[in-house]
Structure formats: C-alpha cells, structure tokens
Amino acid sequence: MTTRILPAAGDPDAARTLSTLLGRIPGAEPAAPVPDSASLLDTLARLAADSIDELPEVVLLHERIGPVPALDLIREVALRFPAVGVVLVSSDAGPALFSAAMDAGARGLAGLPLAYEELAARVQSAAQWSVGVRRHLGRGPEPFTGPGGRLVTVSGAKGGVGTTFTAVQFALAATAAGRRTALVDMDLQAGDVGSYLDVQFRRSIADLAGIQDISPRVLQDAVYDDRTGLALLLAPADGERGEEVDDRAARHIVTALRSRYELVVVDCGTQVTGANAAAVEMADVAVLVTTPDVVAVRAAKRMVRMWERLQVRKAEDTAVVVNRWSKHTEIQPSLIAKITKTRPTRTPVPAAFKELQAVVDAGRVQDLDNRSTVKQALWAVAGELGLLAAADPEAAAPGAALAVRASGPVARLRAGDRGALGPWLRRGREG
C-alpha cells in the first residue's frame, strides 16, 4: 500500500530529518514539508477540494509547528479532515501528552529524537486507520465483491524462458484494462517479481503461511499496493522461508485473494512444489511459457507429463505461450502444440530482447514502451486468454476457451500429509 505523508515542521532541520526518515519507510510517499499551521490547513483544503481521495493518509506534525499550538492544530485537522491520520512528533512522549493528543484526535505519538522503527510503526498504524475510514465512508478502493476472481497461473518450462516477465505483463495488461488485479510471486526460493518492478517490501507470502483464517486486514498488511495499480504479494527475501508455504497454505492464500480481486495472476516459476501445484490445479487459466528450442520444448513436455501424472492438470487444459519466436525458427508453435499436446495461443512473442534490455536492467519493466513488439504480443495474448475482461466463456476471444478450465471441486488434501509434493506424488502412484 502506498502511504502519502505530509510532514509539517517549522524548523528546517527537523523538516529535513522527517523527510529523510520517511523516505526509508517501505511504500511511503512523503510530500514536501509545510512550514506552518496556515500552510498545512491550506494544503489540505486545496487537496480536499479536488477529491477526498487526494488527501494524504497521514500528517506528521512536529510539536514546534506554530503559530497555532500543535494540539489545537490536531483538533482542527481532525474536525475538518476526519479521514486523515495525524501523528504528533514531540520531545515529551509521556502519558499526559499522549492522552491530550488522543483527545485532540491524533492517531499516534512519536518521541524525539526520532527512531526509525517507532516512526514507521506510528505512520503505518495511522495509514491503516485512514484507509479503513475512507473505505467505510465509500471513499477508498472497494474490494472485489463478485463470486470470486479468476485465477491465472504462469509457469515456465525451464529457467530463462521469460516466465516472470510474462506474468508481470499479463498483470499490467489486466490493470490497464481496469481490472482489480493481484500479482503473486510463488517462485518461493528465487522470486524476482519485486526486482522486475523495483519494489522492496518487508512482507511476503510466507507471512501468511501459518494463518488459518486470512482476514481482509491481515491480507492487506501482506500485500504491497504498487503505483502501477497492481497488488503485489511477493516471494520471501530469504529463500529458505519458501518451505513455510505448503499446498494448504497456498490454497488458503489464493482463496483469500480471489475473494478480493477480479484477477489473480500467479508466477509459479519453473519448479513444481506443493504450493504452486495447488495453484495450477485451482487455476481457471494455466499458462506454460516455453521458447522454440529443443531443450525448452522437451522441458515443456516433461512439465506437462508431470502435471498429468500428479493429476494436477491435463495437457489439453494448458495454454502454451511461445516466447522469443521468429519466422526463421525451425520449431514453430504448431509443432510445440503437437509435441506437448497442449493448446497454443495464437500470438507468439517475438525475439526482441533489445527492446527489453534497458527496462529489465533498470528493474522497471512497467516502463516498457507501448511500441515494443514484445509488450504488444504479450498484451494480445492476455486478451486471447480473457484476462482483460470479466470471465464469460461465450464472450471470450476465439481460442481463449481452449485454455480455460471451468472451476470445480478439487481433491481434498489429507490432514496428515507432509512434504512439498506429498498429495500429488501419492495420487500419481495410485493412478
């Protein structure tokens, strides 16, 4: 979640200190500090005149703001802009001032000298309160309230075929089409979604692994609301924590996301684990990315056969995206479909890495030019798969239904099963 913060401090040194610390908070978007109470109220009034949604979530108020005393100013902000959370910064962090600040309408008190951990905690708490108030008042982004969002998984035949890039572009295309979209990095040991979008966030999918009942608030705490409009649930920074996300956790997490987003795109990476196998089994659309070379096509065939043996997904229910294609390539999409027995998308993705190199190296693939042939092809594929409009098999583009499997009951997992692939390995042997 991006948190807009307006610092207010009369002392230039204090203002610089506030701005420096705020810039370190993940997801924070601090504005230029205002020097006095009149400037603060004028700024808030101007933003509110455009839309209440334009107001910052948090006002960080230094005790020496002037000329209006800090407590009186807090009371004024709380009365005129009730959806803004005010955090007071003061050298006196005792219970008397804390009580007075709360009575005036503040949402937190941070002591001087400022400590990053305390400031971050107070700001995030005030921001969450502000978002909750706006949602309650109908001013914040509403969660998806339909029967359940569509789930799309993107898996790679092998490493280096462009799995993550494809998943990110699918999600960006859906967001640009106006769909409320979540992008989940379920490449649990080597996830790179954050690197591709230049995002660093302290929370990850592993933080949801041990939670049986994932409430909307718990989910929101783990999700990063990117400026692109995407809701990101990232892989853990420490790869070993990926083991915490088993098949049951994956099912709980995906179900929680589907209840709040129109579309959930899951980057499953290139290795089959219990978590991403559960996601592929649950998916409405399962995409397998390959390149038109012998090694990758063999890997794609191996992946599809493994899914079938483990009763995760049938080959004919899998859509294959051919990446780095050219008309001179000996292995064409039709041959790949024949070898793997999958359904190819109509649009192959051209081999044009020069278009991508600058944004990939910068970790800003969201800035890829609209004229890029790779971007155009991937967004066209997203349209083929029905990711840019509400799910409707009758209205889907020709070929989209080939990749769509109707949602239905999935096999129950045994309560005592352990291990990454336990349930599927047993089913494979029993079959």
N, C-alpha and C positions, 0 to 999 in steps of 0.2 A: 504494500500500500504506500503510495506517495503521500507524504505528510508535508503540507505547506505551512511554514512557520514564519511569523512576522515578529522579529525582535524589536524591542522598544527600550532604548537606553540613552540617557542624556550624556553620559561620559563616553568620549570616543574610544578610549582604551577598553572600557567594558563592552562597548558595541563590537569591537574587533574580536575580543575574546569569545563573546557569544557566537559570532558568525563562524569563527574557526571551529569551535566545538560542535556547533550544529551541522557543519559541513561533513563531519565524521559519522553522523548518525545514518545508518542504512535507510534509504528511502526518503530521507529528509530533503526538502526543497526550500531552504531559507531565502527569504526576501531581503532586500537592503534594509538595514535598521532605520527606524524612525527616531528622531532625537527628542521629542517631547510629546506631552499628552494631546495637544491640539493636532499634531501631525498624525498621531495614531488614530484618533477618532475620525479625522477627515479621510484618512486612507481606507478605514473600514467602511465608512459611509459611502465612499465612491465605489468600492467593490460591491457592496450590497445593492447599490442602485442598479448595477448591471444584472446581477443574479446572486442569490444567497449562496449558490454553489461556487461563486468566485471568491468567497471569503476564505481566509486561511483556517486550517483546522485548529491551529494553536497560536496564541500570542504569548511571547516570552517577555515578561515585564520586569525590568530592573527596578530595584527599590528607589534609586535616585533618578526617576524619570522626570518629574516636575513639568510644569508648575503645579498641576493638580497632584495631591498626595496619592501614593500608589494604591492604598486601599480604596480611596474614593474613585480612582480611575478603574479599578477592577469592578467595582459596583456599577459604574456607568457602562462599561463594556458588556457586563453580564445582562444588564437591563435592555440595552439597545441591540445587542447581537448575541442572543442566547445560545446559538449553535456554535459559538467559538469558545474553545477551552483556554483559559488563562492560567499560566504558570508564573508565580511570583519568584523572583530571584532576590534573596536578601541575606545579609550577614547575620541576621538574627533568625535562626531556624528553630527557636524554642516553641513550646506548646501554646503559649499565649498568642504569638503572631500567627501560628498555624491555624488556631481556632478563629482568629479575626479574619484571616484571609479566606477561610472556607465560608464563613458567614457572609463575606462580601461577594462570594460567587466564584472564587478561584478553584481550579481543579488540581492544584499541586503547589508545593513549595520546595524550592531547591536552595541549599545553603551556599554561601560564599566562604572561601574560594570554591569555585565550581569543580566538581569531579565529573568526568565524562559519564561514568556508569549511572550516577544519580540523575544527571540531567537527561540522559537518554530515556531512563525509566519514566521520569515525570512527563516528558514530552510525549512518549508513546502512549502512556495511560490517558493523557488529555486528548490525544488524537483519536483514540478508540472511542472515548466518550463522545467526542464531537461527531464522528461518523455515525454512531448509534443514534444520536439525537436527530441528525439530518435524515437518516433512514426512517425513523419513527414519524418525522414530520413530512415524509414524502419528498425530501429534497436530495437524498443521496441515491447512488446507483442501486436499483432494486435487484435482488437476486432473482434468478430464473425460477418461475413458478409453474412451469409446464409439467407434463407427466414424467419427464426425465430426459436429460440431454443425450445427444448421440455421442458414442464413444468411438474414436478412431485411433488405431494403433499403427505406428510406423516402425518396422523392423528392418534390419539390414542383413543381406545375405552373408556379408563378411565385413570386416573393418575397412573403412576408407571408401565406401561406395556412396556416401553422402546422406546417410540416414538422418542425422540431426539437422542438417541444413534443410532437408525435405520437410521434416516435421515442423521446423520453425516457419518455413514459408507457407505451409498449409494453415498454420495457426494465424499468421499475419493476414493471409488472404481472407480467412473467415472473419477476423476482426474488422478488416476494411469493408467487408460486406454487411457490417452491422450486427454480427452475431456475438453474443457474450461468450467468450472463449477462454478456456483454461488450457495451458500447455504444461504437461507433466514430464519431468525427466526421470524415467525409470531405467536408465542405464546406470545402475546403482553404484558401480565401482568406478566408472570413468565418464560420468555425465558431463557434457560440455554445453548444455543449453545456456547456462549463465555466462560462459565465455563468449558464445556467439552473440549475445545481446548486451554484453558489457554490464552485467548485473552481479553484485555481490550482496548476499543476504545471509543472516545468521541462522535462519530457519531452513529446514529441508523436509523432505518426505519422511525421513527417519524419525522426526519428532512426532509424527502421527502414528507410528507403528504400534505402540503399546496401548493406544486409546481405543476402547471398545465402542464407545458412543461418541462419535465425532460431531460435536455441535457446530452450528454456523460460526460462533465466535472462535472456537478452537481452530476451525479450518481457516478462518480469516487471518489468524495470527501466524499461520504457517505459509500462507500464500503471499507472494510479492506482486503487488499491482504495478505493472510496468507502465511507462509513459506511452508505449505503443498501444495500450488498451488491453494487453494480454494479462491474464492472471497466471503467474508462474509458480509452480511447485517444483523446486529444484532438487537435484540429487545431493546427497550429503557430501560435504567437502572432504571428509575422511572416508575413503572408500570402504574401509572395514565396517563402517556402520550400515552399509548396504545390507548386511546379513540380518539386520533387525527387521527388514521389510520382507516378510514371507508372503505366501499366497493369500492367507486370510487377511493380513493387513492390507494387501493390495486391493482385495475385494471391498473392504470397508472404505478405503480411501477413495477408490473410483466411484463407488456408490454415492458417497457424500458429495463428490464433485459433480456428478451427474444431476444431483438434486438442485444444484445452484447455478449451473451453467448450461447454455444451449448446446455447446460443443466442447468436448474434452479430447484433446489431442495428446497421445502418449508416445514419447520417444522410447522405444523398447531396446535400443541398442542392437548388438549383434550376437549376444549370448542369451541362451534360453535359461531363465531362472524360474523359480516358482512364482515370483511376483509378476514378471512380465508375461509368463504363460497364462496366468489367470486373467490378465488384461486382454490378451489376444483372444482368449476363449469368450470373454464377455463382449468383445467389440462388435459394433454394428458394421464397421468397415475395418478390415485388416489389410494393411499395405505392406508389401515386401519390396525393398529397394535393391536393385542389382545394377551392375554395369555390364555392357555387352562383350565380356571376355570369358574365356573358357573357365578360368578359376572361379570367378564370381558366379557364373551360371551353375557350375557344379555345387557351389556353396548354397545357392538358392534352392536347388533341387534337394540337397541334404536337409535344409531347414524345413522345407515343406513336408518331406517324408517324416521328419521327427515330429512335427506337429500332428501328422496323421497317426503315427504310432502311439503317441501320447493322448490321442483323442482331444487335442486342443482345437484343431481347425482342419477342415477339409481343403484340399488344394483348389477345388473349384470355387471355394468361398474366399479365395485370397486374390487381391489385386496386385499386379506386379507393375512397378514403375521402373522403366529403363532409363538410367542416368548416363550421361556422357556418351550419347549416341551421335553418330554421324552417318550419312548416306553411304559412306565408304566402308562402314563396319561390316565384317563378314557375318557376324551373328546378329540377326535382326530380331525385333520384338516378337514377331510371329513364331520364330524358331524357339525363342526362350519360352513362350507360352506352351508350345508343343512338348518341349523337354520337361518342364516343371508341372504341366497340366493345370496351370493357373490361368487367370483371366487378365490379359494385359490392358493397360489404359491406352486410349487412342493416341495420346500425345506423348512422344518420347522427349526426354530432356536433353538438349544439345550439349555437346562437349565445348564449353566456352569458359574455361576457368579464369582467363584473363579478366573477364567481366567481374568475377567474384573476388579476385585476389586482394584488392585494396580493402574492401569491407570485411573480409574474413580476417585479414591481418590486423585490422583495427578493432576487431570484435564488435562490429556494428552492422550485422547483416540486415538489420531493419532499414538501413540507409541505402540499400541496393537500388540503383536507378531503375525507374519503371520501364526504361527502354531495353533493359537486359533481356536477352532471349531466354536465359535460364529462368529468370523470375516469371516471365510471361508464360513459359511452358508449365512451370510448377503451379501457377495460379490457374491455368487452364485445366490441369489435372485435378486440382481441388474442386473446380466446377463440375468436372465429369463425375467425381465421386459424391457429389451432392453436399459438399461441405459449406457451400456459400448460401444455401437456402434451407429453410426448415425441411425436415425429413418428410418426403412424400414420394413413395415409390412410383406413383403414376406420373408425377411431375418431374421426376429426376431426368437428368440428361441421358441420352441413349448410351448404354454401356455402364451407367452408374449402378444400375441394379445388379449387374454382374458381380460387383464387389460387395454388395450389401447382404448381410445375413440378418434375417428377422430376429429380433430379440426373443428370447425364450428361456425356459428353465435351464440351469446349468447344473452339472453334477455336484452333489454335496461333498464337502471335504470331511474326512474323518477327524473327530476331535483329537485323537491321539497322534495324528500324522506329524512327523518331524522331517526336517531336511528341505532343501530348496525345491526338489522335484518329486518328492515322495508320492503324492496322489497320482501324478501323471505316469510315473515310472511303473506303479502298480497296475494302472489301467492298461498300459502298453503290454505288460507281461500277460495280463489276464486275457487280452484280446488275441 
